[in-house]
């Protein structure tokens, strides 16, 4: 069921969307993660965290994503709060130190420029990202992920992410298949987006450097 604009605004206020304070930094040693990356992560995410496009663009780029956010996702794959049969199996044997070290490792990797697949969608994606859709109560994506899509400790770095992955996650939020977002804010927003808006935003953030 779609939430009213007032309920959405309340949810955003309670979760600090747009002005969220930085959370405690996850501390890890990137050097201690290299062997684990080579054994477990490289097949889907690449050794440098930039993924394995074009073969698997639906696997996310992890390079440059904030360590705090990465650690949260791995813990929630372990607990089942974020659902993925593949990632649940990958995360299950990780120790708390493994999670911190992997998070620090991928956060330290530079994000490479991405390839724009559908340039015709960029203008619409840019407008939605920066303006949202006030008629449907959807605020600008830039309010949480920042105008350059570099994100914060709570909201991930989206610039240069694979467009198919961003679109896939928006669809999951919109259908409530994914529900590990803080205060269910992303669910509230994605369910108000059309399929074309999701595709356009995904293409736009993929184009950012």
Phi and psi in degrees as GROMACS dihedral restraints (atoms count N, CA, C in turn):
[ dihedral_restraints ]
;  ai    aj    ak    al  type     phi  dphi    fc
    3     4     5     6     1   -75.1    20    10
    4     5     6     7     1   140.3    20    10
    6     7     8     9     1   -85.4    20    10
    7     8     9    10     1   153.7    20    10
    9    10    11    12     1   -71.8    20    10
   10    11    12    13     1   162.8    20    10
   12    13    14    15     1   -60.8    20    10
   13    14    15    16     1   -36.4    20    10
   15    16    17    18     1   -65.9    20    10
   16    17    18    19     1   -42.4    20    10
   18    19    20    21     1   -65.1    20    10
   19    20    21    22     1   -37.6    20    10
   21    22    23    24     1   -64.2    20    10
   22    23    24    25     1   -43.8    20    10
   24    25    26    27     1   -62.5    20    10
   25    26    27    28     1   -39.5    20    10
   27    28    29    30     1   -63.4    20    10
   28    29    30    31     1   -44.7    20    10
   30    31    32    33     1   -60.4    20    10
   31    32    33    34     1   -40.7    20    10
   33    34    35    36     1   -66.1    20    10
   34    35    36    37     1   -38.5    20    10
   36    37    38    39     1   -66.1    20    10
   37    38    39    40     1   -40.3    20    10
   39    40    41    42     1   -68.8    20    10
   40    41    42    43     1   -27.2    20    10
   42    43    44    45     1  -101.4    20    10
   43    44    45    46     1     1.3    20    10
   45    46    47    48     1    74.0    20    10
   46    47    48    49     1    27.4    20    10
   48    49    50    51     1   -62.7    20    10
   49    50    51    52     1   133.8    20    10
   51    52    53    54     1    94.5    20    10
   52    53    54    55     1   -27.9    20    10
   54    55    56    57     1  -142.2    20    10
   55    56    57    58     1    39.3    20    10
   57    58    59    60     1   -67.5    20    10
   58    59    60    61     1   133.0    20    10
   60    61    62    63     1   -70.1    20    10
   61    62    63    64     1   152.0    20    10
   63    64    65    66     1   -66.3    20    10
   64    65    66    67     1   136.9    20    10
   66    67    68    69     1   -83.0    20    10
   67    68    69    70     1   174.3    20    10
   69    70    71    72     1   -64.6    20    10
   70    71    72    73     1   135.2    20    10
   72    73    74    75     1   -69.8    20    10
   73    74    75    76     1   134.8    20    10
   75    76    77    78     1   -79.2    20    10
   76    77    78    79     1   126.5    20    10
   78    79    80    81     1  -102.1    20    10
   79    80    81    82     1   129.0    20    10
   81    82    83    84     1  -154.6    20    10
   82    83    84    85     1   170.1    20    10
   84    85    86    87     1  -112.3    20    10
   85    86    87    88     1   106.7    20    10
   87    88    89    90     1   -56.2    20    10
   88    89    90    91     1   -35.6    20    10
   90    91    92    93     1   -62.8    20    10
   91    92    93    94     1   -31.0    20    10
   93    94    95    96     1   -77.7    20    10
   94    95    96    97     1    -7.8    20    10
   96    97    98    99     1   -96.5    20    10
   97    98    99   100     1   -12.7    20    10
   99   100   101   102     1   -59.6    20    10
  100   101   102   103     1   -43.6    20    10
  102   103   104   105     1   -64.6    20    10
  103   104   105   106     1   -39.6    20    10
  105   106   107   108     1   -67.2    20    10
  106   107   108   109     1   -39.8    20    10
  108   109   110   111     1   -60.2    20    10
  109   110   111   112     1   -45.0    20    10
  111   112   113   114     1   -65.4    20    10
  112   113   114   115     1   -31.3    20    10
  114   115   116   117     1   -87.6    20    10
  115   116   117   118     1   -34.3    20    10
  117   118   119   120     1  -115.7    20    10
  118   119   120   121     1   -40.4    20    10
  120   121   122   123     1   -98.1    20    10
  121   122   123   124     1   -25.3    20    10
  123   124   125   126     1   -61.3    20    10
  124   125   126   127     1   -34.2    20    10
  126   127   128   129     1   -61.7    20    10
  127   128   129   130     1   -34.7    20    10
  129   130   131   132     1  -102.9    20    10
  130   131   132   133     1   -37.0    20    10
  132   133   134   135     1  -107.8    20    10
  133   134   135   136     1    -7.1    20    10
  135   136   137   138     1    78.6    20    10
  136   137   138   139     1   154.8    20    10
  138   139   140   141     1   -64.4    20    10
  139   140   141   142     1   -31.2    20    10
  141   142   143   144     1   -98.5    20    10
  142   143   144   145     1     7.8    20    10
  144   145   146   147     1    78.2    20    10
  145   146   147   148     1     7.6    20    10
  147   148   149   150     1   -93.2    20    10
  148   149   150   151     1     9.0    20    10
  150   151   152   153     1    81.7    20    10
  151   152   153   154     1  -175.5    20    10
  153   154   155   156     1  -123.3    20    10
  154   155   156   157     1    29.6    20    10
  156   157   158   159     1   -57.2    20    10
  157   158   159   160     1   141.0    20    10
  159   160   161   162     1   -92.0    20    10
  160   161   162   163     1     0.3    20    10
  162   163   164   165     1   -72.6    20    10
  163   164   165   166     1   -36.1    20    10
  165   166   167   168     1  -136.1    20    10
  166   167   168   169     1    62.8    20    10
  168   169   170   171     1   -68.5    20    10
  169   170   171   172     1   -10.2    20    10
  171   172   173   174     1   -85.2    20    10
  172   173   174   175     1    -4.8    20    10
  174   175   176   177     1   -89.8    20    10
  175   176   177   178     1   132.1    20    10
  177   178   179   180     1   -73.7    20    10
  178   179   180   181     1   153.7    20    10
  180   181   182   183     1   -76.8    20    10
  181   182   183   184     1   129.2    20    10
  183   184   185   186     1  -101.4    20    10
  184   185   186   187     1   -16.1    20    10
  186   187   188   189     1   -58.4    20    10
  187   188   189   190     1   129.2    20    10
  189   190   191   192     1    81.7    20    10
  190   191   192   193     1    -5.9    20    10
  192   193   194   195     1   -73.3    20    10
  193   194   195   196     1   141.6    20    10
  195   196   197   198     1   -57.2    20    10
  196   197   198   199     1   136.2    20    10
  198   199   200   201     1   -58.2    20    10
  199   200   201   202     1   -39.3    20    10
  201   202   203   204     1   -61.1    20    10
  202   203   204   205     1   -42.4    20    10
  204   205   206   207     1   -68.5    20    10
  205   206   207   208     1   -43.7    20    10
  207   208   209   210     1   -60.8    20    10
  208   209   210   211     1   -43.9    20    10
  210   211   212   213     1   -62.2    20    10
  211   212   213   214     1   -41.4    20    10
  213   214   215   216     1   -60.4    20    10
  214   215   216   217     1   -44.1    20    10
  216   217   218   219     1   -64.6    20    10
  217   218   219   220     1   -42.5    20    10
  219   220   221   222     1   -63.8    20    10
  220   221   222   223     1   -40.7    20    10
  222   223   224   225     1   -64.1    20    10
  223   224   225   226     1   -36.4    20    10
  225   226   227   228     1   -79.4    20    10
  226   227   228   229     1   -24.1    20    10
  228   229   230   231     1   -66.6    20    10
  229   230   231   232     1   -39.9    20    10
  231   232   233   234     1   -62.7    20    10
  232   233   234   235     1   -44.3    20    10
  234   235   236   237     1   -79.5    20    10
  235   236   237   238     1   -16.4    20    10
  237   238   239   240     1    89.9    20    10
  238   239   240   241     1     0.1    20    10
  240   241   242   243     1   -66.0    20    10
  241   242   243   244     1   -36.4    20    10
  243   244   245   246     1  -107.1    20    10
  244   245   246   247     1   128.1    20    10
  246   247   248   249     1   -99.9    20    10
  247   248   249   250     1   128.1    20    10
  249   250   251   252     1  -167.7    20    10
  250   251   252   253     1   118.8    20    10
  252   253   254   255     1   -60.3    20    10
  253   254   255   256     1   -40.7    20    10
  255   256   257   258     1   -66.4    20    10
  256   257   258   259     1   -51.6    20    10
  258   259   260   261     1   -71.5    20    10
  259   260   261   262     1   -28.6    20    10
  261   262   263   264     1   -62.0    20    10
  262   263   264   265     1   -41.9    20    10
  264   265   266   267     1   -68.4    20    10
  265   266   267   268     1   -38.5    20    10
  267   268   269   270     1   -69.4    20    10
  268   269   270   271     1   -38.0    20    10
  270   271   272   273     1   -82.7    20    10
  271   272   273   274     1   -24.0    20    10
  273   274   275   276     1   -52.0    20    10
  274   275   276   277     1   -45.6    20    10
  276   277   278   279     1   -83.6    20    10
  277   278   279   280     1    -1.3    20    10
  279   280   281   282     1   -72.3    20    10
  280   281   282   283     1   135.0    20    10
  282   283   284   285     1   -83.6    20    10
  283   284   285   286     1   165.5    20    10
  285   286   287   288     1   -55.1    20    10
  286   287   288   289     1   -38.8    20    10
  288   289   290   291     1   -68.2    20    10
  289   290   291   292     1   -38.5    20    10
  291   292   293   294     1   -57.0    20    10
  292   293   294   295     1   -44.8    20    10
  294   295   296   297     1   -63.0    20    10
  295   296   297   298     1   -44.2    20    10
  297   298   299   300     1   -65.4    20    10
  298   299   300   301     1   -41.7    20    10
  300   301   302   303     1   -67.4    20    10
  301   302   303   304     1   -43.6    20    10
  303   304   305   306     1   -63.3    20    10
  304   305   306   307     1   -41.8    20    10
  306   307   308   309     1   -61.9    20    10
  307   308   309   310     1   -44.4    20    10
  309   310   311   312     1   -65.4    20    10
  310   311   312   313     1   -38.2    20    10
  312   313   314   315     1   -62.5    20    10
  313   314   315   316     1   -52.9    20    10
  315   316   317   318     1   -69.8    20    10
  316   317   318   319     1   -33.9    20    10
  318   319   320   321     1   -62.4    20    10
  319   320   321   322     1   -29.7    20    10
  321   322   323   324     1   -83.4    20    10
  322   323   324   325     1   -10.4    20    10
  324   325   326   327     1   -81.7    20    10
  325   326   327   328     1   136.0    20    10
  327   328   329   330     1   -71.2    20    10
  328   329   330   331     1   138.5    20    10
  330   331   332   333     1   -79.3    20    10
  331   332   333   334     1   124.8    20    10
  333   334   335   336     1   -82.0    20    10
  334   335   336   337     1   153.1    20    10
  336   337   338   339     1   -59.6    20    10
  337   338   339   340     1   147.0    20    10
  339   340   341   342     1  -104.3    20    10
  340   341   342   343     1   170.5    20    10
  342   343   344   345     1  -103.0    20    10
  343   344   345   346     1   129.7    20    10
  345   346   347   348     1   -81.8    20    10
  346   347   348   349     1   121.8    20    10
  348   349   350   351     1   -93.1    20    10
  349   350   351   352     1   -32.8    20    10
  351   352   353   354     1  -130.7    20    10
  352   353   354   355     1    75.6    20    10
  354   355   356   357     1   -60.3    20    10
  355   356   357   358     1   -22.5    20    10
  357   358   359   360     1   -65.9    20    10
  358   359   360   361     1   -16.4    20    10
  360   361   362   363     1   -93.0    20    10
  361   362   363   364     1    -7.9    20    10
  363   364   365   366     1   -63.9    20    10
  364   365   366   367     1   -41.6    20    10
  366   367   368   369     1   -64.7    20    10
  367   368   369   370     1   -44.7    20    10
  369   370   371   372     1   -65.7    20    10
  370   371   372   373     1   -39.3    20    10
  372   373   374   375     1   -65.5    20    10
  373   374   375   376     1   -40.2    20    10
  375   376   377   378     1   -62.7    20    10
  376   377   378   379     1   -45.0    20    10
  378   379   380   381     1   -62.7    20    10
  379   380   381   382     1   -44.7    20    10
  381   382   383   384     1   -65.9    20    10
  382   383   384   385     1   -42.2    20    10
  384   385   386   387     1   -60.5    20    10
  385   386   387   388     1   -41.8    20    10
  387   388   389   390     1   -92.0    20    10
  388   389   390   391     1   -23.4    20    10
  390   391   392   393     1  -113.8    20    10
  391   392   393   394     1   -21.3    20    10
  393   394   395   396     1    69.2    20    10
  394   395   396   397     1  -155.4    20    10
  396   397   398   399     1  -137.7    20    10
  397   398   399   400     1    86.3    20    10
  399   400   401   402     1   -57.0    20    10
  400   401   402   403     1   -32.1    20    10
  402   403   404   405     1   -62.4    20    10
  403   404   405   406     1   -28.7    20    10
  405   406   407   408     1  -105.5    20    10
  406   407   408   409     1     8.3    20    10
  408   409   410   411     1    72.3    20    10
  409   410   411   412     1    27.5    20    10
  411   412   413   414     1  -104.5    20    10
  412   413   414   415     1   113.0    20    10
  414   415   416   417     1   -75.6    20    10
  415   416   417   418     1   170.4    20    10
  417   418   419   420     1   -64.3    20    10
  418   419   420   421     1   138.5    20    10
  420   421   422   423     1   -59.7    20    10
  421   422   423   424     1   -32.5    20    10
  423   424   425   426     1   -62.6    20    10
  424   425   426   427     1   -20.3    20    10
  426   427   428   429     1   -63.5    20    10
  427   428   429   430     1   -32.5    20    10
  429   430   431   432     1  -103.7    20    10
  430   431   432   433     1   -43.0    20    10
  432   433   434   435     1   -90.9    20    10
  433   434   435   436     1    -1.2    20    10
  435   436   437   438     1    76.5    20    10
  436   437   438   439     1   154.5    20    10
  438   439   440   441     1   -56.9    20    10
  439   440   441   442     1   -32.5    20    10
  441   442   443   444     1   -94.6    20    10
  442   443   444   445     1     6.5    20    10
  444   445   446   447     1    62.8    20    10
  445   446   447   448     1    27.1    20    10
  447   448   449   450     1   -83.9    20    10
  448   449   450   451     1   -13.5    20    10
  450   451   452   453     1    76.9    20    10
  451   452   453   454     1  -175.1    20    10
  453   454   455   456     1  -135.9    20    10
  454   455   456   457     1  -172.4    20    10
  456   457   458   459     1   -61.9    20    10
  457   458   459   460     1   -29.9    20    10
  459   460   461   462     1   -94.4    20    10
  460   461   462   463     1   -30.6    20    10
  462   463   464   465     1  -118.2    20    10
  463   464   465   466     1   125.9    20    10
  465   466   467   468     1   -72.0    20    10
  466   467   468   469     1   155.3    20    10
  468   469   470   471     1   -63.4    20    10
  469   470   471   472     1   116.9    20    10
  471   472   473   474     1  -105.3    20    10
  472   473   474   475     1   -20.6    20    10
  474   475   476   477     1   -59.2    20    10
  475   476   477   478     1   125.2    20    10
  477   478   479   480     1    82.0    20    10
  478   479   480   481     1     4.0    20    10
  480   481   482   483     1   -69.1    20    10
  481   482   483   484     1   154.0    20    10
  483   484   485   486     1   -62.5    20    10
  484   485   486   487     1   128.6    20    10
  486   487   488   489     1   -59.4    20    10
  487   488   489   490     1   -43.1    20    10
  489   490   491   492     1   -60.0    20    10
  490   491   492   493     1   -34.3    20    10
  492   493   494   495     1   -70.0    20    10
  493   494   495   496     1   -44.9    20    10
  495   496   497   498     1   -60.4    20    10
  496   497   498   499     1   -45.3    20    10
  498   499   500   501     1   -60.9    20    10
  499   500   501   502     1   -44.4    20    10
  501   502   503   504     1   -58.0    20    10
  502   503   504   505     1   -43.8    20    10
  504   505   506   507     1   -71.1    20    10
  505   506   507   508     1   -37.4    20    10
  507   508   509   510     1   -61.1    20    10
  508   509   510   511     1   -41.6    20    10
  510   511   512   513     1   -62.2    20    10
  511   512   513   514     1   -41.2    20    10
  513   514   515   516     1   -66.9    20    10
  514   515   516   517     1   -40.6    20    10
  516   517   518   519     1   -63.2    20    10
  517   518   519   520     1   -44.4    20    10
  519   520   521   522     1   -63.8    20    10
  520   521   522   523     1   -29.6    20    10
  522   523   524   525     1   -95.5    20    10
  523   524   525   526     1     1.8    20    10
  525   526   527   528     1    66.9    20    10
  526   527   528   529     1    14.8    20    10
  528   529   530   531     1   -68.4    20    10
  529   530   531   532     1   -34.1    20    10
  531   532   533   534     1  -107.5    20    10
  532   533   534   535     1   128.1    20    10
  534   535   536   537     1  -142.9    20    10
  535   536   537   538     1    35.6    20    10
  537   538   539   540     1  -105.0    20    10
  538   539   540   541     1    17.0    20    10
  540   541   542   543     1   -78.9    20    10
  541   542   543   544     1   150.8    20    10
  543   544   545   546     1   -65.8    20    10
  544   545   546   547     1   121.6    20    10
  546   547   548   549     1    66.2    20    10
  547   548   549   550     1    13.5    20    10
  549   550   551   552     1    57.4    20    10
  550   551   552   553     1    28.7    20    10
  552   553   554   555     1   -64.2    20    10
  553   554   555   556     1   -44.7    20    10
  555   556   557   558     1   -64.9    20    10
  556   557   558   559     1   -34.4    20    10
  558   559   560   561     1   -61.0    20    10
  559   560   561   562     1   -46.7    20    10
  561   562   563   564     1   -60.2    20    10
  562   563   564   565     1   -35.3    20    10
  564   565   566   567     1   -80.8    20    10
  565   566   567   568     1   -46.8    20    10
  567   568   569   570     1   -65.1    20    10
  568   569   570   571     1   -33.7    20    10
  570   571   572   573     1   -68.4    20    10
  571   572   573   574     1   -12.2    20    10
  573   574   575   576     1   -99.2    20    10
  574   575   576   577     1     3.1    20    10
  576   577   578   579     1   -99.9    20    10
  577   578   579   580     1   144.5    20    10
  579   580   581   582     1   -81.4    20    10
  580   581   582   583     1   165.8    20    10
  582   583   584   585     1   -60.1    20    10
  583   584   585   586     1   -40.8    20    10
  585   586   587   588     1   -66.6    20    10
  586   587   588   589     1   -37.1    20    10
  588   589   590   591     1   -64.7    20    10
  589   590   591   592     1   -41.1    20    10
  591   592   593   594     1   -60.5    20    10
  592   593   594   595     1   -45.8    20    10
  594   595   596   597     1   -64.0    20    10
  595   596   597   598     1   -40.5    20    10
  597   598   599   600     1   -67.3    20    10
  598   599   600   601     1   -44.4    20    10
  600   601   602   603     1   -63.0    20    10
  601   602   603   604     1   -42.3    20    10
  603   604   605   606     1   -60.2    20    10
  604   605   606   607     1   -42.3    20    10
  606   607   608   609     1   -67.6    20    10
  607   608   609   610     1   -38.8    20    10
  609   610   611   612     1   -65.8    20    10
  610   611   612   613     1   -48.3    20    10
  612   613   614   615     1   -66.6    20    10
  613   614   615   616     1   -31.6    20    10
  615   616   617   618     1   -63.4    20    10
  616   617   618   619     1   -28.4    20    10
  618   619   620   621     1   -80.1    20    10
  619   620   621   622     1   -16.4    20    10
  621   622   623   624     1   -76.3    20    10
  622   623   624   625     1   147.7    20    10
